[in-house]
Each structure stands twice: as structure tokens, then as C-alpha cells.
Amino acid sequence: MIEKSSIQFVAGVIALLLLVPLAATSGFAAAESTAAAGIMVPLYTYPGGTWDRVADTKNAHPDVPIAAIVNPASGPGSSKDSNYASGISDLKSAGVIVLGYVSTAYTGRSLDSVKGDIDRWHSWYPDLDGIFFDEQTNWAGKESYYKQASDYAYSKGLTFTVGNPGANSLPSYLDTVDVVLVYESPGLPNLDNYKSWSSYPNDKLGMIPFSVSSLPTNWVENAAETIGWIYVTNDALPNPWDSLPSYFDDLAGLLDDGSTSNTEHTLSVKSVDQSGNAINGMWMEVKQNGATVKTGFTPLTVSLDESTAYTVSASNYQQIIFDHWSDGSKSSTISVNLSADSSLTAHYGNGVATTPLSVSMQADKTSALAGSSIAFSASIQGGTAPYTWSVQFGDGTTSPYSSTATISKTYNTAGTFSAVATAKDAAGKVASSLPVVITITSKTNTLSVKTVNSAGSPITGYYTVLSQNGVQIQTAFSPASFTLNSGQTYQVAVSDYGSYVFDHWEDGSKSRTRSVTAGQSAVTAYYGSATPKEISLAVKSVDLDGKSITGLWTVITKDGVTVKTGFTPLTYTAQSGSTYEVTVANYKTYTFDHWESGSKSSTRQVVVNGDTTVTAYYGTGSKEVTLTVKSVNLGGSAITGLWTVIGGSGAKTGFTPLSYTATAGSSYTVTMSDYQNYVFDHWEDGSKSRSRTITPGSDMVVTAYYKQ
């Protein structure tokens, strides 16, 4: 919700309007516990007039919770700004909840970077109340990222956190932060689309529509039944958050007039020891929507509005430690919603107050060869013993939680890995360590490739190729030496020369190409001295009428080793009884059609027992084919309207599904775009690049998979 993110979806506004109705006033059922709605305003201006206006509005309507999100530079910036410090202090003095902006880039930013922003907010602006996490994900599987970020903010005393996916989200995200903003777009959302939230507390949800010309009184009143944080503005793209609407004060007045009835009830908060004897002087805090209503020492009496959600938090003092509330709940913070005068009792025990849970991790070595075992150990403090801990090793694997002193990991692949420890205490609290960087380098050994005759006597100068996964790595003449990396598999191939013909390897295998693994020190190729009969293998190319055409590129290989390349007509001196692989290529309008044998593959196997000629038939005209681009979600269900660019011999743009009349044999580049929560993930062939090159030979469909 920074300036740049608003600009990013300008191009998608038309498509957005098709998905989200611009006006709706229909209501939906409220949750059983409905708190008075407040205002959450993105205050993306420099401290001054707009900030003063927010403070004045809060002073005029003290019963309306107002939270202001401040944003020096898409985050806390590079240094403290004294004007921001004094402006935040003035807002807080007026009773405004002040939140600092932090970008998460849909978990694209590392947690360390996010925590670094939180540290700067906490250090430079100590009056800050909480953190606003922008660009929050809204798909399953990313919740722990925001839970860790929110818990870290809490540990710094920033006790109010907000997540902003800017679109509808999942209930599981309500457990990660205090408030989730489920709408940030032009125009008013249709509230019927948000009925599923009616069973959840409204103070957990927010909406911030923009480009709304006048105060939508009916919509606000209906939304406030289920949405606890609302902001509406007539400001628009490219930055809808750089001013306040003319009707800002009227919005506060509307929420003030329609907040709750004036009926109040008395809540009495007491504290007792393990035997039920009163102990006075325990500090209590009463809050509503994150704003402090009253604080004081027990016994404490406070008047609260009827049918309004509040929280009461109990504190420890020296050896007097909170144990449970009168209803048995163990959390020191409890929610209350009064329908009559009530009392609340906090039970305390004598013990040692626990410090916050923390964990640091060490490794017995931070650099090693692949295949080495790294032993991790952790120092866990605070919280409530006993502890368990786990390690995210940085390579996509995580150990089970354990109470052992060390956790070991064998890294078999070279690379740099950031390992992080996560500790849990007996009360279920969780803390994570700073990362420990582990550098793994490849362990190597030397493979010697020797060639000998049938009697085992050395013969030298035979061409040898080392490959891996079809890619040639190194060549040499025997005796050859190659360096192998640990944990990897390679292929070694040897060639014939002169009167010597490969016969077998020392292990008895007959294929001239064999697999070798790191750790093998030597292999030996045995050659026979029989001279094979030399015969001719000829490759010709003709058009579909049988008329000769020349200059088509041809490759001849034997046992995976290229033995001849050139343009048709091509002749190669082959060995009788041997099998060769012949591959021909297209050129401009010449497109391979079939061999004289009728085979349609441009690559064929040829066994030569005498002089042999093979003929490749080519079509000579441009053939039109259809290239279709589709988009689906990760479950395979179709999604439409994703912007697509096809470039190459001619170009086309449009929204999926997109069809294009292509020329067979020509290359095209297809590039996919993201839109709002739809983020490109992969193609149907598994490739991850959003741009791919395609050379269709016939009608072809390619599919882009998106995650939400």
C-alpha cells in the first residue's frame, strides 16, 4: 500500500472493475461480538496539516478509535526524522494509535529484512504503537511468516499489528496479526461478497476503499456491522493516500453517532493469591481496539460500554506471577464483553517471573566440504522450561523438534545456506535465532581414463569426453584425467582411432559411453585391433516432389559422440555393422517432413551393413499453425484475463486465453504478466521463467500456472 504498489495496478484497473462491483449497500449478519468501528487512515504525508487534522478529529470524537499508518520512505527510511518523531508523539497524545509501515513483498522480503525495519521503527520512534505489514499474502502456507513477524513486533513492545493483502483473505491469517485489511481498491466493495466473515470478531477486519467521491453513509453503517476498521477517501491513483478526504470529520462523526448505545456497566478487577486472599496493587490495562481505555492497580473499577469488546491485561510484580483468571484461562490478556455489571479476578502465584523466550544457535563449523556433517547447538533462555528446538537448515529441509543438545545435518550439495533455530517452551511460546551461514564447497577427486589393447598394453591418444546430463564438460586424449565433484554422476565416452576399435570397459560393459560417480579413481577402455570394413553413409535432402535441395544442416553421431557434421548432400565413411544416429535441421521455409522410410522424426537410427543412402523430404512452404496460451491456478482450474505478450515473427498482445496464428518452424517468445494476487509460478513443462521461447511445428497449447 505504498505509492509504487498503487501505481503497479493502474494498468489493471479496467480488469479490476470487472471483478469488484463499484457500489453496494446491502448488509450482512454481524458476528456475535461486534466492537464499535474505528478509522484506519494511511497517513502517507509529511508531518504537518493533515496530521494535525487527524489529531483534531480524534479530539472531537474521543470514543472513535483512530489508527494512523505513517510511512517516511516505504518503511522507516535510512535515518531518524525529528519531525516524524514529534508528529508521532502529537498523534499519540491525542489518542491516535500510530503504526509504522513495513513492506513484506508477499514474503519476497526476508524475515531478517522485515525485523530490521521493525528494529529501526522501535529505536527511532519509541512512541509508536504497532506495525503495519503491507503486501501480505492471502494464500495458504505463508501464515507462519507473518506470525513470526508479528511476534517479533510484540517482543519489541509494538503491540498492535495489521496485515494488508488488499484483497479478500483466509481466516487462518486472523491468527497472524491483530487486524487484516480485506479490501484496498477503487470504489466500494459489495458487502455480500464478505458474508463469510460474519462469524468473526469485526475488530479483526478492515477495508480502505478509495476513489469514493462523497461519504457513503449507508455503506459505512452496513460495513461497520462486520468490519471493525474503515477508511474511505475521494483521493485516487497514482497515490490515494497523500491527502485526507473533505468528509474525514463526517466519517468520524458517523462512526461516533452509530458506535454503540450509551449503556455502561461496571467491571471490577481484583487480584488474589493461591489461597484466594486479596493482593492489591497489581497493574492492569484495559484496551479497546488496541487503544488504552484505563490503567491502574487492583482493585480496579472501570465503566465500559455495553456489548463492546475490550481486553484486560494483568502484569507481574517481582515474585508475584500471574497464573490464571477466574474462568481458568491462562493467558494474562482476557477479552470481556459486558451485558451487566461484572467482576473479574486474576489469580497469582509466587515464583520467578520469566523473561521473554530467546534462542541463539552455533555450529561446530561454518565451512566444510560437501558430504560433511555439521553439528548445531542452541542456547535457549527465558520462557518456561523445558524447551524443544528445531533447525531450518536453509536447503529446504527442517529437523523435527527435539530436546537433544545438538542437531546434525549432512550437506551433500555445494552452496551457501542460512540455518535458523526455532525454540518452543513449555507454554507454547516460540522464538527464532539469527541465521548461521554455512558455506559448503564441492569435494573433488581425480578420475583417470586409460586406453589399452586387447592384451592390456597401453595405447594412447584416444579422444575422450566427460559429460553430465547431456552437457559436455571436458575433452582430452588418453590417458586423460578429469576432476569430479562429490555426490555427482558423470558420463565418460571414448572414440575409435585408426585400426583400434573400442571393445569393452574393465567392468565388462560394452557401451562406449558409461556412467561414473565421484569417488571412482580410474576406468580402463579395452580396444580390439580388427579393422572394420569401411562403407559409405550418404544423407540427401529433397522437396516433397523428389527434387534435390542442398545445404540442409546434418549431424551424424555414434554412441552419443558426434562423428560428422555438414550440409546436405553429406557423405560419411562408416563402419560395417555399426548403428548411427542421423539428425537433420530445418532452414527458413524448408521444414522437415519425413524420411524415405516414412518416419516423421527428424532424428533416425541407421544400421549400415553396406553402402547406405538416406533421404530427408522437406516441405517448402510456410505452414500456418495455431498457438494458444492459457492460464490456470495451481489446482489446474482455469483463470482468465492475464496479460500476455507474444513476440517473434509478428507479434500479438491480449488477455488469456489468447490464440495466435503462427508459422510452423518459426520461433516466438511468450511472456506472462502478474495481476494483483495472481502471481506467475511455472509453465506446464515445469520452467519457472515467465518468458519462454516456442517453435511450434503444429497446433500447440501452452499453459501458465499462477499462485494466489
N, C-alpha and C positions, 0 to 999 in steps of 0.2 A: 504494500500500500504506500510505496514511496513514489516520487514523481515518475521515475523511469518505468516502474511497473504499470502505472496508469497509461503511459504513452505506449507501452508494448501492445495493448489490446485495442488501440484506435482502429487498426485495420480490421479487427474482428467485430466492431460494434454492430454492423448490419446483421451478421450471423447471430450475434448475442441477442438482438431484439427478437429474432425468430424463436429463440429458446425461452426467453423470460418475458412474460406479459408486462407491459409498462404501467398498468393501473389495475388495482384490485382493492376492494374494500370489504370483502367477505371475511368474517371472523372464523376462529376455530377454538375448540374447547381448551380451557386453561388447565394447567397442572393443579393438583390438589394444593400445593404450597406455592402461592403467587406473590412475589415481592413487588413493591412499588417500582415502576420502571424508572431508570435513570438515563442520563445522556452520556454517550461516549464519543467525544469530539476529537478527530485528528487535527491537532493544533500545529500544522506544519508552516508556521510563520515565525519570524524573529520576534523575541520578546518585545512587547510594546502594546499598541492599541487593542489588537484582537485578544491578547492575553488579559488585559485589564477588563475587557468586556465580559470574558468568561468568568472572571472573579466577581464582577459586579452582579452578573446573573445569578451566581451561586449565593451571594449575599442576599439577593432579593428573594430567592427561593431556597432557603436552607434545608428544607425537607426533601429536595430533589437531589439524589446522588448525581454528581458530575465527575466523569473521569476524562482527563485530557492527555492525549498522546503527544509527546514532544519529540522533535526529530532534527537535531542540528545538521547532520550530514549523512542521511541514510543510516543512522546509528549515532553513537556518542561523539563521533569526529575524532580528530587526531590530538586534540588538547582541550583543556577545560576552558569554557567561555563564562566569564564572570556575569555577563548579562543573563545567560541561561540560569546560572546558579541563583541569582536574586529573583528572577522571574518565577522559577520553580518554587522558591520559598514563599513568594507572594501568593501564588495559586494555592499552595497548601494551607497558608494562613486563612484563606477564605473558605477552606473546607473542601477544596477540589482534590480528588485523587489524581496524582501525576504519575504517568507511565513513560518509560524510556523505550524508544524504538530499537528493535534488533531484527535484522534480516536473517532468515533461515534458508532462503532459496530452495524451498521444498526439500529440505535435508541435504541440498547440494553443498551448503557450508558445513565444515566440520564442527563437531561439538566444541572442540577447543577454541575455534574462532568465535563461536557464539558465547562461550563462557568468558572469553577475553573482552567482548563488548559489555557483558554484564559487570565484570570487574571494573571497567572504566566508568560505567554509569555509577556504580556504588562508590567508587573512590572520589570522583569529581563532583557528584551531585548527591550528597548524603540525605537531602530532604526528599528524594524520590521514593514513591510508594511501591512501585512494581515495574514489570517489564511487559512490553507488547511484542509478541513474536509474529512478524509479518511473513507472508508466503508459506503458511502452514499447509502441509499435505492434508488430503481428505480421503485417502485410500488406506485400506487395512495394511498393517505391517510396519508402519512408521511411528506408531504411538510412543514407543519407548524413547525415541529421540527427544520428543517434546516433554515427556515425563522427566527425563534426566535434566533437560534444560530448565524446566520449571522448578524442580527440586533444588537445582544449583542456585537459582534466584532466591528461593526461600532461605537457603543456608546463608545468604548474604543479608537477610533481613528485608528483602524485597518481596512482600507477602501477598501481592496481587498480580496475577499473570493472565494475559489474554492471548489467544491464538487467532490468527486471521487467515483462513483458507479463502475468504472472499466469496465462497460458494457453499452450497449445502454440504454437510459433513456427516460423519458417522458418530453414533452415541459413544463409542469407545474413546473418542477424543475428549469427551467431557471430563474424563478422569486424568487428563494430562495437564490441564490448565484450569483457572477459575472461570473463564468466560471464553466461548468460541463464537466468532463472528461468522454467521452463515450466509451473509449476503453483502456484497460490495460491488454494485453495478449501477449503470444509469437507470433511472425510473424506479417505480415502486414494484416490489415483487408481489405475486399473487399469493396471499397467505394460505390459500388452500393447499399449496404445494409443500407446506411446512407443518401439516397436521400431525405428522409422526412425532413431533417434538412436544405435543401437548401433555404427555405424561412425565415430562422432565421439569425440574425447577426452572422458572423463567429467568432467574438471575444468573444462569449458566450460559445464556444465549444472547446474541446481539445482531443488529442489522444496521448498515450505514449506507443507504441509497443516496445517490447524488443526481444532479440534473433534474431536480424537482422544483418547479417554478414558484409554488406557493405552499404554505403549510397544509399538509394533507390531514386535516383534523380527524376524520373518520378512520382513516387508515392507521394513524398513530394510536387511537383509542383501541382499535381491534388488535393491533400488533402487541400492545402492552399487556394483553391478557396472557400471552405466552412468551414474548420476547422482553427480557428484563433490561436491555441496554439498546437505546435507539438514538440515531442521529440522522437528520435529513437536511440537505443543503441544496440551494439552487446553483451552486458552483458546478463547473463542468470540466471535461477534459481540455487540455492535457494534464492539469493538476487541479482536481476538485477540492483539495484540502488547503489551499492557500488563502482562504477568506472564510468569514462566517456569514451565514445567510441573514438577510434582513429580518427574518422571522425567528431568529435564535431565541430571543427572550420569550416570544409567544409559545415556542416549543416547551420551554421550561415551565411556563405558566400552565399550559395544557396538562403536562405531567403532574404538576403540583395540584391542580384542581381535581385531577382524576386519580390521584395516587391511592389513597386508602381513606376509609372513614376516620373521623376524629376520635373514635372509641379507643381508649387506652386502658391497659391493665398493668398491674404492678408485678414485677418479678423480683423476688427476694433471693439473693445468692448467699449461701452460708458455706463455711468450711469446718470440717470436723476431723479428728484423728481416728486411728484404727479402732478405738473403743467407742466412738460416737461422741466424744467430748468436743465441745466447740473450741476451735483455734481461730483466733481473729487475726486480721492484718495480712491476709493472703491477697496478692494483687490480681485483679480481674479486669478483662477488657470485653466490652460489648460492642459489636460491629454490625452494620447492615450494608450489604453490597460492598464490603471492603472498607467502608468509611466508619470511623470510630464514633459510636454514639455516646458511650460513657465508660470511664475507667475509675477504679478506686479499690480500696481494701475491704475485705469481708469484715462484718456483714455489709453487703451492698444492696441497695434498693434502687430500682430504675423503672420508670414508666415507659412502656413500649406500645406501639400501635397494634391494634387487633389484626389478626390474620396477615401478619407481615413476618418474613423470615429474618431472623437475627442469628448471630453466633456469639457464644460466650466462651472465652479462653481463660484457663486457670494457669497461674505461674507457680514455680517452686521458690522456696527460700531456704538457702543453706541446706540443712539436713532434712527439711520438711518437703517431701517429694509427693507430687500428685499421683494418686493411684487409680481412682475411678469416680464417676458421677453416681448419683443415687439410682440411676436406671441401669447401672452395671457397665456402661460404655467406658472404654479405657483411654480413648483419645482425650487429650487435655482441652480440645475445642469441641463444643457441642452445639447443635442447631436447636433453636427454640422458635415456636410459632404460637402465640398466646390467643386463647379464646376466653380466658378468665384469669383472675389473679392467680399467680403460681409461685412456687418456690423451687429452688434448685440447690442441691447440696454436693459439694466437692469433698471427696474423702482423700485424706493424705496419710502417708506412712513415713516413718523415719528411715532414712537411708542416705546414700551418697548420690547427689544429683549427677546425672550423666551428661557428659559433653557430647556435642554432635559427632556422629559416626564419621570416621575418615579412614582412608587406606592409602598407603604408598607401596609401590612394588619395586623389587630389584631383580636383576638377572645375573646368574653367575658369570655370564659373558655376553657382550653385546655385539660381537662379530665372530663368525665361525664359518667353516666350510659346509657346503650342502651335505646333509646326512648327519650332521652333528646334533646332539641333544642339548637343549637349553633348559636350565633349571630356574624357575621363577619362585621367589619367596615374597611374602607380603607382611607388612607391619600394619595391623588394624588397631585403631584406638577409638575411645568414646563409645557411644551407643550402649547397648546392653548385651553382654556376653551370654552364651557362647556365639562365636562367629562362624560363618562359612564364606568361601570365596571362590571365584571363577576367573578365568583369563580368556579374553578375546585376543587370539594370537595375531590378528592382523592379516591373516591369509584366508579369511572367510570361515575359519573354524573356531569353536569355543569349547572350553573344557566344562565338564559338569561341576556344579558347586561341591566343594569339599572342605573338610576341616583339617586336611593334611598341611604339614609345614611347607612343602614345596609341590609345585605342579610342573611337570616336564613336557617339553614339546620338541619333536624332531622335525626340522625344516629341511625338506628334500629338494626344494627349488630355490635357485638363487634369486635375490631381491632384497628390498628394504621393507620391513614390516613394523608397524606400530602396535605393540601389545599393551592392553589396558586391563587392569584388575578391577573387578566389581565385588564388593563385600556386602554381606547381609548380616544383620544382628538378630538377636532372639525376638525383637519387637517388630521385625519385618522392615526396618529401615535399610536403605540402600545407599552406598557411596561408591564413587569410581575414582581411580587413581589417575595421575598424569601418565601419558604414554611413555613406554620404554621402547626406544627404537633399536631394532635388531637388524644387523646387516649380514646377509648370507651370500657368500661367494661360491662359485662352482668349484667342486673338487675335480681335478683332471687327472688323466693318466694317458700314457702314450701307447698307441696301437701300432704294431709293426706288421706290415703286409709283405710277405716274401713270395717269390715265384720259383718253382723248381721243375725239373723234368720228371719223367716217369720213374727215374732211378733215384730221385731225391736230390740230385745235384743242382746247385743254384743256377738259375738263368735270370738275367736282369734286363731292365729297360721296357717292361710291360706296363702299358698305360692303366692306371688305377684311379678310380673315382670314389670319393666319400660323399654320401648324400644323407639327407634327413627329411622324411616326409615329402619326398619327391623333389626337394630342392638341393641342387648340387652345392656342396660346401667347399671342397678342395680336391685338387687332382695332383698326381705325382706319378713318376715312373718307378717301378720296383727295383730294389727294395724300397718301400715307402713307409713313412712314419706320419701318423695323424694324432692330434690331440682330441680326446673325448671328455665331455663334461659328465660328472657323476649323475646317476639316475636317468640317463637318456639313452635312447636306442638309435642306431645309425644303420645305413646300408653301405656295403663295400662291393664294388663291381670291378672285374678285371677284363682286359681285352686280349684278343689274339694278336700275334705278330709273326710274320714270316711263316716258317713251316711249323711253328708251335701253335697248337690249338688247345684251349682250356678243356680239362677233363673233369676234375673234381677238387674239392677242398679237403683239408686234412681231416675233417669230421665226416667225410664220405658224401657230403651233399654235392649234387651235380649242377645246380644252377649257378651261373657265373656271378649272380648277384645274391649276396647273403646278408642277414641281419647280424649286427654285433652290438654289444652293450658295454657301457663304461665298466671297466674292471678287467676286460679281456686285454691281454698284453700282446698277443701275436696270433696271426692266422696265415695259413700257407696255401697257395693255389698250385695245383699239380697240372702240368701240361703234357699232352701227348705229341709225338713228333710226326704223326701221319699227316701227309699233305692232302687236304681235301681237294676234290675236283672243282675247278673254278668254272662257273657258268654265269650267264647274263640275266639280270633282273632289270627290265625296262618298264618305265612308267610314262604313259602318254595321256594327253587330255584332248577331248573333242567336244563339240557342241552337241545338242540333242539330235541334230541331223547327221551326226557322224563326221562332220568336217573338222579337220585338225585345228586346234588352237594351242598356242605355245605361251610359255612364260608364267605358268602357274606354280607357285612355290610348293615344294615337296620335301618331306623328311622321311628317311628310312632309318629304323632302329632295329637293333638285335639285342635281346635280353636286357632291354631298358637302356642300352647305350647307343647314342646316335652314331651311325656309321657313314651316312651320306646325306647331304642336303643340296638343293639346287632347284632350277626351274625346268618345267617340262619342255621338251622330252628329256627325261633323265635316265641314265643307264648306270648300273652298279654291278661290279664283279662280285657275285655272291658265292657261297659255298654250298655245294650239293647236299640236300638233306636238311638244310637249316631252315628255320622259321624267321621271317622278318615281319616287321610292322610298318606299313606304308600309310602316311598321312598327307592329304592334300588340303590346300587352303583356298579360300575364295579371294577374288580380286575385283574390286569395283563392281561392275554389273555381272561379272561371271560368278555364278553361285553353283557350288557342287550339288549335283542331283543324285547320281548313282554310279556304281561301278558296272563294268560289263557283266559281272556276276549277278547283278540285280540288287546287291547290297546298298543300303541307303546311308550307311555311316561313312563319314569322310576318313575314318581310320579303319584299316582292314589288316588281317593276318594273311601272309602269303608264305606257303611252303614251296621251296624251289627244289625240284629234282632234275630239272633241265632248264634250258634257256626259257625264260618266262616273261611275258608281257602282260601288264595290267593296264586297263584304260578307264580313266575317270571322265564321266559325262557331266557337262555343265549347262545350266540354263543361262541364257544371255540377256534376259530382260529383267526389268525391275518388277518385283513381286510385292504386291501390297498385302500387309497383314494387319490385324487389329491388336494394339497394345492397350490393355485395360489395367487401371490402378484402382485397388480397393483399400479400405481401411476398416479394421476391426479392433475390439478391445482384447485384453489378454485372455478372455474366455472364448474368443472367436466370434462374438456377436457383432454384427455389422454396426459401424458408426459412419455417419456421412458428414460432408461439409468441411473436410480437412483440405487446406490449400495445397495444391500440387503444381510443380513446375516440371515440364518435360522439355529438355533441350537436346539439340543434335541436328540432324538433317531436317530442318524445320523445327518449330517449337510450338508448345501449347501450354496454357495455364488454366486452372479451374479447380473446382471442389470435387472431392471423391463422392461417388465413383466416377472416374474420368476415363473416357475411351479416346484413343488416338490412332489414326491410320498411319502406320509406319511402313518403311521399305525393308523388306527382308534382307538381312545381311548387313544393314546399317546399324551403327551404334548410337544409343540415346542415353542421356543422363536423366534419371528421375529423382527429384528432391522433394521431401515431405516437410511440412511445417507443423509446429505445435499450435494449440489453441486453448487458452485458459487452462483447465485442468487436464486436458488431453495432451500427453507428452509422448513423443515417438519413442518406441523401445527397440523394435527389431523388425527385419523383413522375414518373409516366410522361409527364406533359405538360411536364417539364423544370423545374417550380417547385421551389425549394430550401427553402421553409418547411415545417417538419414539420406545421403546421396548415393546412388548406385548406378553403375553402367550396365546397360542391357543391349544385347544384339539379338533381336528376335529373328528366328527362321520361319516361324509360323505364328498363328494367332496365339497370344500369350497373356496370362493374367498374373500380376504381381500383387502381393498383399502386404500392407504396412500394419504392424501391431502397435497399439497405443496403450499406455497405462494411464489410470486416472488418480 
